[in-house]
Every structure is written in structure tokens, then in C-alpha cells.
């Protein structure tokens, strides 16, 4: 990951360009005077809300505070030194202090987020209990409406001119947010016990996806391999790959279609058959939703690209379906949540035009 700025606030586009934004910044003199209160284990230093943040995109080398974001609507991503992770409605996003990171909104389906910068020894402990880690900065932990109510209240009680009582109440509300997420994840079936390696047979499932011909594997088939319920399997798979199982499988088949479009003269009907799609029309519709262009435009771009200048900055590199180059709506298997939001900014997308 290339980090572009060490500015603790990052670049902030104008509200007219990005949607409604409000935030409260707690002066250092205020929160540094609180340690004797007994509540210094978790203190809010900044809190805010950003609605439909279309051009929201931040790069940082790292800041002194931990960051918690709750995605209420839309899609976005976070990138750390462990990789790039998609986020969607009901997801909580966490980044520990002093870690390089980037995050931003999907351009087509921009997220609405509630966020806070936090200090104190309790913050990373609570985040760890939830199951956050550098390898898993996104968890489906923000499903309760009360969480967003408490985040709004924290914003309101700080007000334009924060006071010590307001700071203590806002910090107490954020502690409640963490505890409610812990309760919800536990009630949902284990929460932080989602595995990141070891007993979960990810490689075996991916091999079956890649080699299977004909109809795709169902989630029930994959769950049976992992000896888990379908719902629990889907949560585990997404935690490990960043994609929903059906979306990952669809994108694997599109990757094969891209290779055939680029390296063969096969017709769309033949490619659809080879890649497990019902027909050329279905392939074209799926390709357009995920890749942002029809297959024939992709093939023209493959013919026109300059092999000597393949880098993403050239504007001629071909997109990879498993990098979610073009976001799409939930009707396409939620690629925005499962990976379509990964580019974050329109500058990372390869654009096509009809000729």
C-alpha cells in the first residue's frame, strides 16, 4: 500500500461534492485533563458522521488514535498493510493507532458512516474481544439501530464547543457501542471465533470453485465441505476473502471469461459455455454489472492495450474481477459489500467507452 499523506485529518472534499458531513474535534487540552476521572481507559478525541460520502478517500501513515467506523448504508473499503477489505451496511471498521491505512467510499454506492477517534488502554482490548485484527479490520458487528443512535448522541453531546462533562458522556456512549457489538456478535453465534486460518478448508473450497464445470457450487455444498451451517460458513468465508461465497465464485468464472476474451477468438456463446454461464446473454449481463462494460468492449480494450505499459497508472491495464474494479448494486450478489467497493476512488477504475 502506498500512503500519500501523514495529515491526521486527511484530505476532505467540499460538502457539496461529497454529501453531508459533520464532526466534532475535542481539543487536546480537554482530553489530556481527564486521566484522573477513572474513565480515561476510553476517551473520544473526535467523532463525526458522513452521509453519502461519494469522494471520501483518506491515506495516512498512521495517527495516534484508534479509529472506529460504523457503516450505516452504502459501501466502502479499508486498506492496511495486511490487504484491502470491503465494508457495507451493518459493518464495523477498525484501525489501531499508529498503523498505516487508507479508506474510502465506493463511487457508485457511497457509504454513510459514523466514526470516532479514540484513545486509551481499553480501546484495543475491546477491539480484540470483538475479533478485530490487522487481518480482519471489518466485521459484521454494526447491525443494531441503537449503535447509530448512540453515535449521533455522542456527536450531539460534544457540540461545537466540547466540555469535560460532554467528553465523558460521549466516551461512555462509545464504550456502550463496543459492548453492544460484543453482545450482538455473541448472540449471532460466536462472533470473534471466526477463524482466519487452520481448520477452515478455504484452499479446498477454492480449488473446487476453480475446477468445477457446469452449475456453480451452492453455499450449502460449500458449507458441507467445511462442516458448518450455511450462515456460519458464509461469515467465515467473507472474513477470509472479503467476498460472499456466491460473489467470489461468480468473479472466478468472470476471470476465466476475461482470459478467453483476451487470449482467444471464441464467441460469447462458447465462452459462456466454457465458464459455466447459462448463455451469452447471461454472461453479458453479469460481465457488465461486475466489470462496468460489456464483454466486447473488454475484448477491444485487450486488443488495444499497450503491453509495454501495463501499469494501473497508464489507464490501459485490464481490470481483474476479483479486485472489484467496478462496483454494482446488491442485486448483483452484493459485490459492493463483498468486494465491489475495493477501488474506493474513480481514479482506480479502468473506464471504457463505445467506439
Phi and psi in degrees as a GROMACS rama.xvg file:
@    title "Ramachandran Plot"
@    xaxis  label "Phi"
@    yaxis  label "Psi"
@TYPE xy
-95.5125  120.757  UNK-2
-98.1863  129.449  UNK-3
-99.3585  -20.7952  UNK-4
-147.195  147.235  UNK-5
-108.8  11.9762  UNK-6
-64.7556  123.508  UNK-7
-64.7243  -18.4252  UNK-8
-100.737  -22.7431  UNK-9
74.5068  169.459  UNK-10
-69.9185  133.906  UNK-11
-120.463  108.428  UNK-12
-65.4094  166.531  UNK-13
-68.1464  148.089  UNK-14
-58.1634  -33.1225  UNK-15
-64.0862  -30.7969  UNK-16
-86.2873  -21.5878  UNK-17
-120.997  -15.1577  UNK-18
113.039  179.991  UNK-19
-76.2229  131.279  UNK-20
-135.17  137.063  UNK-21
-144.426  137.201  UNK-22
-149.071  155.917  UNK-23
-121.701  128.128  UNK-24
-108.532  123.141  UNK-25
-86.8211  121.901  UNK-26
-59.3722  144.026  UNK-27
-55.9141  -39.8738  UNK-28
-60.4286  -27.3518  UNK-29
-78.3947  -54.4967  UNK-30
-72.7933  -24.4462  UNK-31
-74.2019  -13.8961  UNK-32
-90.7248  1.73126  UNK-33
-92.3632  -17.1152  UNK-34
-47.9195  -30.8579  UNK-35
-79.4183  3.65302  UNK-36
-80.2735  -15.8187  UNK-37
86.1569  -5.59539  UNK-38
-112.577  14.6273  UNK-39
-75.3185  -3.76489  UNK-40
-68.3089  -20.943  UNK-41
-148.568  109.721  UNK-42
-126.377  136.074  UNK-43
-82.012  130.069  UNK-44
-108.591  -17.7057  UNK-45
-161.678  142.945  UNK-46
-147.263  147.901  UNK-47
-166.55  177.36  UNK-48
-140.134  138.546  UNK-49
-134.112  114.383  UNK-50
-100.645  131.404  UNK-51
47.3111  59.0785  UNK-52
-81.8191  71.1693  UNK-53
-57.2339  -44.3332  UNK-54
-105.137  21.9976  UNK-55
-69.3235  120.491  UNK-56
-158.162  119.382  UNK-57
-126.363  134.789  UNK-58
-119.234  136.616  UNK-59
-144.301  148.869  UNK-60
-74.4691  -16.0595  UNK-61
133.187  147.033  UNK-62
-127.996  168.819  UNK-63
-74.3858  -18.2068  UNK-64
-99.2814  154.4  UNK-65
-76.6734  151.793  UNK-66
-121.761  130.818  UNK-67
-122.51  130.031  UNK-68
-127.782  136.68  UNK-69
-114.194  123.899  UNK-70
-92.5048  111.762  UNK-71
-85.6139  -33.1423  UNK-72
-157.501  162.173  UNK-73
73.5053  -168.842  UNK-74
-136.547  152.748  UNK-75
-161.44  -162.165  UNK-76
-154.47  162.132  UNK-77
-131.689  141.38  UNK-78
-123.559  128.654  UNK-79
-125.429  -175.863  UNK-80
-69.3126  -7.69835  UNK-81
-91.8095  -8.8954  UNK-82
138.782  -167.571  UNK-83
-115.975  133.838  UNK-84
-133.796  132.847  UNK-85
-84.5412  153.033  UNK-86
-138.175  145.343  UNK-87
-143.986  -169.915  UNK-88
-54.7824  130.431  UNK-89
86.6151  3.20433  UNK-90
-94.598  145.771  UNK-91
-107.239  138.313  UNK-92
-121.29  133.338  UNK-93
-134.758  137.444  UNK-94
-134.001  124.948  UNK-95
-72.038  157.772  UNK-96
-60.6434  148.083  UNK-97
65.0179  24.3217  UNK-98
-111.498  132  UNK-99
-58.8135  140.568  UNK-100
-160.672  162.131  UNK-101
-142.61  147.812  UNK-102
-152.559  157.676  UNK-103
-172.275  176.721  UNK-104
-101.281  149.606  UNK-105
-67.2134  139.633  UNK-106
-72.2315  -40.58  UNK-107
-81.4006  -34.6833  UNK-108
-127.022  72.2898  UNK-109
-65.5789  144.269  UNK-110
-79.4574  156.851  UNK-111
-112.127  119.935  UNK-112
-126.062  149.997  UNK-113
-111.664  134.093  UNK-114
-142.611  158.087  UNK-115
-148.803  143.414  UNK-116
-100.575  135.074  UNK-117
-133.493  149.461  UNK-118
-127.722  157.236  UNK-119
122.833  154.917  UNK-120
-68.8268  -21.8373  UNK-121
-76.5948  -23.256  UNK-122
-62.6533  -53.1987  UNK-123
-68.633  -29.0339  UNK-124
-65.2533  -46.2972  UNK-125
-64.6282  -40.6269  UNK-126
-62.9826  -40.3147  UNK-127
-64.9339  -39.4861  UNK-128
-63.5759  -32.974  UNK-129
-69.9341  -25.0612  UNK-130
108.35  5.33347  UNK-131
-67.8996  146.256  UNK-132
-158.862  169.183  UNK-133
-57.4156  -30.8218  UNK-134
-83.2148  -13.547  UNK-135
-139.467  74.8961  UNK-136
-82.6948  -3.53461  UNK-137
-124.472  128.896  UNK-138
-134.302  147.74  UNK-139
-79.6031  62.4658  UNK-140
-110.305  -0.539283  UNK-141
-113.693  52.3735  UNK-142
-92.9206  -19.2413  UNK-143
-82.2076  129.4  UNK-144
-58.4221  -29.0398  UNK-145
-59.842  -30.7927  UNK-146
-58.9895  -42.7292  UNK-147
-73.8089  -32.3372  UNK-148
-62.2568  -44.3482  UNK-149
-67.5021  -35.698  UNK-150
-65.6743  -39.2987  UNK-151
-65.9118  -39.0772  UNK-152
-64.451  -39.7996  UNK-153
-60.9053  -39.5291  UNK-154
-64.8886  -41.2673  UNK-155
-69.9133  -42.2064  UNK-156
-71.6696  -26.059  UNK-157
-70.8859  -42.8725  UNK-158
64.701  177.709  UNK-159
-64.7402  -25.5821  UNK-160
-125.471  85.4856  UNK-161
-59.0306  146.23  UNK-162
-123.155  167.162  UNK-163
-61.3936  -46.8927  UNK-164
-58.968  -40.7129  UNK-165
-64.6694  -39.5457  UNK-166
-62.6975  -43.4164  UNK-167
-65.2337  -40.4459  UNK-168
-68.211  -42.4939  UNK-169
-62.0932  -40.4452  UNK-170
-65.7402  -38.0398  UNK-171
-64.4727  -38.1572  UNK-172
-64.7349  -39.5044  UNK-173
-67.6164  -35.8187  UNK-174
-62.9236  -39.3864  UNK-175
-63.0998  -38.3832  UNK-176
-58.8053  -47.9927  UNK-177
-59.5791  -46.3322  UNK-178
-65.6726  -37.3313  UNK-179
-67.0746  -38.3561  UNK-180
-63.8982  -38.7489  UNK-181
-60.5579  -44.5065  UNK-182
-63.4427  -44.3838  UNK-183
-65.31  -42.6905  UNK-184
-65.7318  -38.7746  UNK-185
-64.3558  -42.479  UNK-186
-66.2223  -27.8625  UNK-187
-78.5614  -7.9122  UNK-188
119.915  42.4924  UNK-189
113.004  -23.4992  UNK-190
47.0356  -101.994  UNK-191
-68.4292  -1.36527  UNK-192
-81.0911  3.44457  UNK-193
-57.0112  123.531  UNK-194
-75.9496  152.909  UNK-195
-112.796  -6.29871  UNK-196
-168.034  -168.182  UNK-197
77.6471  -112.491  UNK-198
-73.9368  -18.2394  UNK-199
-76.3916  120.576  UNK-200
-81.9761  58.4601  UNK-201
-61.6329  -46.7587  UNK-202
-62.4405  -40.0759  UNK-203
-64.2952  -39.6385  UNK-204
-68.476  -41.9448  UNK-205
-63.9793  -38.0714  UNK-206
-62.3111  -41.0999  UNK-207
-65.5429  -38.6559  UNK-208
-60.3563  -45.4279  UNK-209
-69.7515  -34.062  UNK-210
-95.7948  -12.519  UNK-211
-70.8822  136.003  UNK-212
-111.476  155.901  UNK-213
83.1977  -152.404  UNK-214
-58.2355  144.273  UNK-215
-68.7544  159.779  UNK-216
-63.5848  140.612  UNK-217
-84.2599  161.053  UNK-218
-60.4897  -35.8069  UNK-219
-63.424  -39.681  UNK-220
-61.8286  -45.7987  UNK-221
-67.3247  -39.1863  UNK-222
-63.6899  -35.023  UNK-223
-65.1589  -36.5718  UNK-224
-63.1294  -40.5024  UNK-225
-84.6003  -6.30069  UNK-226
58.1481  47.4383  UNK-227
-133.377  162.599  UNK-228
-68.3652  154.423  UNK-229
-56.0287  -42.0391  UNK-230
-64.6185  -45.2853  UNK-231
-67.7754  -39.0703  UNK-232
-59.635  -45.4597  UNK-233
-60.8444  -39.4019  UNK-234
-65.2065  -42.2362  UNK-235
-64.981  -43.8817  UNK-236
-62.8203  -43.7366  UNK-237
-66.7193  -36.4964  UNK-238
-63.702  -31.336  UNK-239
-87.6619  -32.2659  UNK-240
-112.347  -21.7767  UNK-241
84.8407  2.41222  UNK-242
-127.707  148.713  UNK-243
-68.017  148.306  UNK-244
-54.8042  -47.2966  UNK-245
-65.0989  -36.8941  UNK-246
-69.51  -40.3701  UNK-247
-61.3329  -44.7359  UNK-248
-64.2127  -40.9769  UNK-249
-61.23  -42.128  UNK-250
-71.5714  -32.1161  UNK-251
-60.0161  -43.5097  UNK-252
-68.1576  -35.6581  UNK-253
-67.772  -34.6305  UNK-254
-61.2074  -41.6217  UNK-255
-64.5388  -39.9185  UNK-256
-62.8333  -39.9405  UNK-257
-60.9884  -42.2287  UNK-258
-62.7529  -39.3993  UNK-259
-70.8502  -38.2237  UNK-260
-63.5682  -37.1646  UNK-261
-79.0016  -36.0699  UNK-262
-115.997  10.1838  UNK-263
-146.481  169.471  UNK-264
-104.124  18.0575  UNK-265
-60.6551  146.089  UNK-266
-73.6209  165.657  UNK-267
-61.978  -36.9513  UNK-268
-62.5666  -42.9334  UNK-269
-65.9697  -41.9814  UNK-270
-64.7412  -41.1361  UNK-271
-59.2142  -43.6594  UNK-272
-65.1011  -42.6021  UNK-273
-67.4007  -27.4086  UNK-274
-101.534  3.57327  UNK-275
84.8377  18.4841  UNK-276
-93.0937  148.45  UNK-277
-60.5779  -28.5847  UNK-278
-176.121  176.999  UNK-279
-62.6669  -38.1448  UNK-280
-64.1516  -42.0466  UNK-281
-66.8002  -42.0247  UNK-282
-59.5449  -45.9103  UNK-283
-62.2745  -44.5722  UNK-284
-64.3123  -43.8317  UNK-285
-67.3819  -41.8132  UNK-286
-60.626  -44.5036  UNK-287
-64.6875  -41.2353  UNK-288
-63.105  -44.0552  UNK-289
-84.5317  -42.4371  UNK-290
-93.4319  -16.8208  UNK-291
84.1842  8.70667  UNK-292
-156.304  158.383  UNK-293
-74.9574  161.086  UNK-294
-57.1445  -37.5864  UNK-295
-66.1536  -35.9861  UNK-296
-66.5605  -37.5929  UNK-297
-62.2119  -43.2641  UNK-298
-64.1754  -39.2107  UNK-299
-63.3041  -41.8927  UNK-300
-63.8648  -36.1287  UNK-301
-64.728  -38.3508  UNK-302
-70.8882  -32.28  UNK-303
-89.3786  -16.2638  UNK-304
-67.3223  155.96  UNK-305
-93.8926  109.359  UNK-306
-60.174  -24.6296  UNK-307
-80.6623  -7.75409  UNK-308
-137.569  67.5442  UNK-309
-87.7778  -2.53602  UNK-310
-67.6305  157.884  UNK-311
-63.4116  -27.4965  UNK-312
-72.0401  -15.9143  UNK-313
-74.6697  -18.6973  UNK-314
79.2429  2.03333  UNK-315
-115.942  -2.36382  UNK-316
-69.8397  140.938  UNK-317
-83.4196  139.118  UNK-318
-72.2392  156.055  UNK-319
-106.45  126.591  UNK-320
-56.4225  -28.6424  UNK-321
-87.5051  11.1354  UNK-322
-113.898  9.23666  UNK-323
52.6623  51.9585  UNK-324
-64.0209  -33.5942  UNK-325
-124.72  122.17  UNK-326
-69.0844  159.699  UNK-327
-146.165  169.869  UNK-328
-77.2616  173.838  UNK-329
-61.2451  -21.86  UNK-330
-66.2624  -14.1319  UNK-331
-99.3002  35.7184  UNK-332
79.8805  24.3496  UNK-333
54.7447  45.7311  UNK-334
-64.5877  -24.7992  UNK-335
-60.4152  -40.9069  UNK-336
-79.5441  -37.2485  UNK-337
-92.7753  4.53599  UNK-338
153.849  -18.679  UNK-339
-64.1212  -19.5849  UNK-340
-86.0171  0.492954  UNK-341
-60.0237  -38.5191  UNK-342
-61.2299  -38.6034  UNK-343
80.0101  -41.6089  UNK-344
-131.604  151.309  UNK-345
-65.7072  -22.9826  UNK-346
-67.9881  -20.1157  UNK-347
-86.817  -6.96761  UNK-348
-90.1005  145.881  UNK-349
-89.4006  120.757  UNK-350
-100.488  147.81  UNK-351
-125.28  154.003  UNK-352
-137.408  151.124  UNK-353
-72.5341  146.689  UNK-354
